[in-house]
Amino acid sequence: MEYIYRIEIERSTFLTLEDRTYLEWIKAIIDFYQYDSKCEAISSLENILLKVSSNTLIYLKVLNTLSNFYSLVGREQEYEANYSHLMELYQTKNFEHQEFLFGYIRVRYNYAHYLVSKEKYNEAIQEALETIELCKQRQTSYQLAPLLILVGNAGAKFLDKEQVKNYYIEARELCKIYNNPLMLMKIENYLKELDTV
């Protein structure tokens, strides 16, 4: 990602505001994960949000990324405030546009993942199942395998072993169809662990 970012910066003499914003967003992601410059990355995203309209797609992407960063550094109140704001913004969007639909699914998946990290397993499962239902209604497999895995993992403490296994198997089939070997290996691992319980 950093390599592509550097190429874009070097070759672009004139960029639109949206293109510059997109590159700033990418740089913040690189700074956060690659260089462990968490404070700078968060500050950069907060500044981007001050410059762009909340009606734009890039605003939604930046706000979602900022929310994830807040979650990862333990700023739960800011994360939850941003999540609520994202949900409000997405309620005004047309999900016939794939970018909005996928963004909304991503936000809900991230929230379910956040709930798991807080050991709120029932709420996480509910969020994930509602999002899975949305995927089915909208006939998209986007994030479907990770959502199924999340339900399996979060439900391991109180769902029947067969139910958990079925979520993993369904996710495994999706990974086979869409040729995702890395996630497939993770699922196979979960299934092996489940068999030893």
C-alpha positions in Angstrom: 0.0 0.0 0.0 2.8 2.4 0.9 4.5 1.7 -2.5 1.4 2.7 -4.4 0.9 5.7 -2.2 4.5 6.9 -3.0 3.9 6.4 -6.8 0.7 8.4 -6.7 2.4 11.3 -4.7 5.3 11.4 -7.1 3.4 11.3 -10.4 0.6 13.6 -9.6 1.2 17.2 -10.1 -2.4 18.3 -9.8 -4.9 16.5 -7.7 -8.5 17.3 -7.0 -9.4 17.9 -3.3 -11.0 14.4 -3.2 -7.9 12.8 -4.6 -5.6 14.6 -2.1 -8.0 13.6 0.7 -7.9 10.0 -0.4 -4.1 10.0 -0.4 -4.0 11.6 3.0 -6.4 8.9 4.2 -4.1 6.2 2.8 -1.0 7.9 4.4 -2.8 7.9 7.8 -3.5 4.1 7.5 0.2 3.5 6.6 1.4 5.7 9.5 -0.9 3.9 12.0 -0.1 0.3 11.0 3.3 0.4 9.3 5.1 3.1 11.4 3.1 2.8 14.6 2.5 6.6 14.5 -0.9 6.2 16.0 -1.3 9.7 17.4 -0.2 11.4 14.2 -2.5 9.1 12.1 -5.5 9.9 14.3 -4.8 13.6 14.2 -4.5 13.5 10.4 -7.9 11.8 10.1 -9.5 14.2 12.5 -8.2 17.1 10.4 -9.4 15.5 7.2 -12.9 15.3 8.6 -12.9 19.1 9.2 -12.1 19.7 5.6 -14.6 17.5 3.7 -18.4 17.4 3.6 -20.1 14.7 5.6 -22.1 13.9 2.5 -19.1 12.5 0.6 -18.0 8.9 0.4 -14.5 9.8 1.5 -15.9 11.3 4.7 -17.6 8.0 5.5 -14.4 6.0 4.8 -12.2 8.4 6.9 -14.7 8.4 9.8 -14.9 4.6 9.8 -11.1 4.3 9.8 -10.8 6.9 12.5 -13.4 4.9 14.5 -11.3 1.8 14.1 -8.2 3.6 15.2 -10.0 4.9 18.3 -11.1 1.4 19.2 -7.5 0.1 18.8 -6.1 2.7 21.1 -8.7 2.3 23.8 -10.7 5.5 23.1 -14.1 3.7 23.4 -16.3 6.8 23.9 -15.0 8.4 20.7 -15.4 5.1 18.9 -19.0 4.7 20.0 -19.9 8.3 19.2 -18.4 7.9 15.7 -20.3 4.6 15.2 -23.6 6.3 16.1 -22.7 9.2 13.7 -21.8 6.7 10.9 -25.1 4.9 11.4 -27.0 8.2 11.2 -25.2 9.1 8.0 -25.7 5.7 6.3 -29.4 5.9 7.0 -29.6 8.7 4.4 -27.7 6.7 1.8 -29.0 4.7 -1.1 -27.8 1.2 -0.8 -28.4 0.6 -4.5 -25.0 2.2 -4.8 -22.5 -0.6 -4.0 -20.0 1.7 -2.3 -22.6 2.8 0.3 -23.8 -0.7 0.8 -20.3 -2.1 1.3 -19.4 0.8 3.6 -22.5 0.2 5.7 -21.7 -3.6 6.0 -18.1 -2.8 6.9 -19.2 -0.4 9.7 -21.6 -3.0 11.1 -19.0 -5.8 10.9 -16.5 -3.5 12.7 -19.0 -2.8 15.4 -19.7 -6.5 15.9 -16.0 -7.1 16.1 -15.7 -4.3 18.7 -18.5 -5.8 20.8 -16.6 -9.1 20.8 -13.5 -7.3 22.0 -15.6 -6.0 24.9 -16.9 -9.5 25.6 -20.5 -8.5 24.7 -21.1 -11.7 22.8 -24.9 -11.6 22.6 -24.9 -8.1 21.2 -22.1 -9.0 18.8 -23.9 -12.0 17.5 -27.1 -10.0 17.1 -25.2 -7.3 15.1 -23.5 -9.9 13.0 -26.7 -11.8 12.3 -28.6 -8.6 11.3 -25.8 -7.8 9.0 -25.8 -11.3 7.5 -29.5 -10.9 6.9 -28.8 -7.6 5.1 -26.2 -9.3 2.9 -28.7 -11.9 2.0 -31.5 -9.4 1.2 -29.1 -7.3 -0.9 -27.7 -10.5 -2.5 -24.1 -9.7 -1.7 -21.4 -11.9 -0.2 -19.3 -8.9 0.9 -17.9 -9.6 4.4 -20.3 -12.6 4.7 -17.5 -15.1 5.5 -16.0 -12.9 8.2 -19.4 -12.3 9.7 -20.1 -16.0 9.8 -16.8 -16.6 11.5 -17.5 -13.8 14.0 -20.8 -15.5 14.9 -19.1 -18.8 15.3 -16.3 -17.4 17.5 -18.6 -15.2 19.6 -21.1 -18.1 20.0 -18.5 -20.6 21.1 -19.3 -20.0 24.8 -23.0 -20.6 24.6 -24.2 -21.9 21.3 -24.4 -25.6 20.6 -21.1 -27.0 19.2 -23.0 -28.1 15.9 -24.3 -24.6 15.5 -20.9 -23.1 15.8 -19.5 -25.7 13.4 -22.2 -24.9 10.8 -21.3 -21.2 10.8 -17.6 -22.1 10.2 -18.6 -24.6 7.4 -20.8 -22.0 5.7 -17.9 -19.5 5.9 -15.5 -22.2 4.6 -17.7 -22.8 1.5 -17.7 -19.1 0.7 -13.9 -19.0 1.0 -13.7 -21.9 -1.4 -16.0 -20.3 -3.9 -14.2 -16.9 -3.7 -10.7 -18.5 -3.5 -9.6 -17.0 -0.2 -6.9 -19.4 1.0 -5.7 -17.4 4.0 -9.2 -17.2 5.5 -9.8 -20.8 4.6 -6.7 -21.8 6.6 -8.1 -19.8 9.6 -11.4 -21.6 9.3 -9.8 -25.0 9.1 -8.0 -24.1 12.3 -11.2 -23.1 14.0 -12.8 -26.4 13.0 -9.9 -28.4 14.3 -10.0 -26.6 17.6 -13.7 -27.2 17.8 -13.2 -30.9 17.3 -10.8 -31.1 20.2 -13.3 -29.5 22.6 
